[in-house]
Amino acid sequence: MHLMLWVVMVLTIASVLQSRPHPGVTGERLVISLALAGCVLSLTIAALARDTAKSEAATAALSLVLGVSGNTLAFLQSASMAVVPVSTAVALVFARLRPRLAVLLAAPQTVAIAAITAYVSPSRNAFQVAVACALLCVVLGAVYVFARQARLRHDHTELLLAELEDSREAQARAAAVAERTRIARELHDILAQSLSALAVQLEGARKLAERDQVASALHQLIVRSGELTREGLSDARRAVAALRGDDIPMADQLTTLVGRCRRDLALPITLSVAGQPRTLAPETNLALYRGAQEALTNIARYAAGSPTAVVLHYTPQATVLTISDQGRAARTDNDGAGTNGAVTPVEAWTGSGNGLRGMRERIEQVGGVTHAGPAGQGWIVEMEIPA
């Protein structure tokens, strides 16, 4: 449509400039100049201003200006191609307006161009020329009616396809939720029963150990085994909750994890939360929790006793979890050899890398990225999940 409007503008200008009387500033010539200006202005606005296609009032006004200007040129310049802007005005209303409103606007312009053409044409072929002009307007109007209907049907078809795609995605999500719920139920039944039974057995063993006054080391081992069993049961419940879609605040999970690491791994850890907390998806919570668990375990393994900082930072763009330590130099004996083969944190982290690889894969599965590397004498791990 827009290309056609530019072509019509060029044809109209060329036809008016070549016909007599020429445009001017007095009398009929001034009227011709104003009519030509009306055609050019309305065609330019219709071609450039895309918003007018959505406004019925603007489209109606442009078509009226174009139609009146074209009929004026047809009356004053019988040799010009004035029927072109008039038929374009008819096509414009049928292309952009409702059918009934388009007919109300197009009918007077069609009748006017036919009557004017019959009046200014030679008497022997006036009727044929008038009919030809009317037919041109009718044919263009019919073409754009069919084109508009085809476009509306196409848009409706695309809408139906989009709704069908949304329905399929909803069904897929529902099926995934149902499958995750089934897996969560199975995991809960298996782990809860087995770990709960193990916790009961260990509690009984602890009481027997206290009654029989076994060695202190054995008693402590049984007590710690019971604690680990209960912690494992808690972790299993956390994983089941993530599968079921239950929401557990990330800060609460990190608080529990940091407390356990202080007690069990003897790590001097500080936890800080910055920014406005946001609700994360259960699988995102689980990925960050497992990543923090892996990072703290590696610090305890390769930099035991190193001051460690855990920072959960909520920014408008992302949720960032940073875990860093200050490193621990290898202790040496009098000969300078490392005690028990101790290694620096960097050397230890550049081993197999399976823990870091698994951490990175977990974060990538939820759309995030992981950065890990040396920082001074220590090591830093940063997990970032887009908001």
Summary of the structure (lengths in Angstrom):
residues: 387
radius of gyration: 40.8
end to end distance: 42.6
largest distance: 131.0
contacts: 1190
relative contact order: 0.05
helix: 71%
strand: 10%
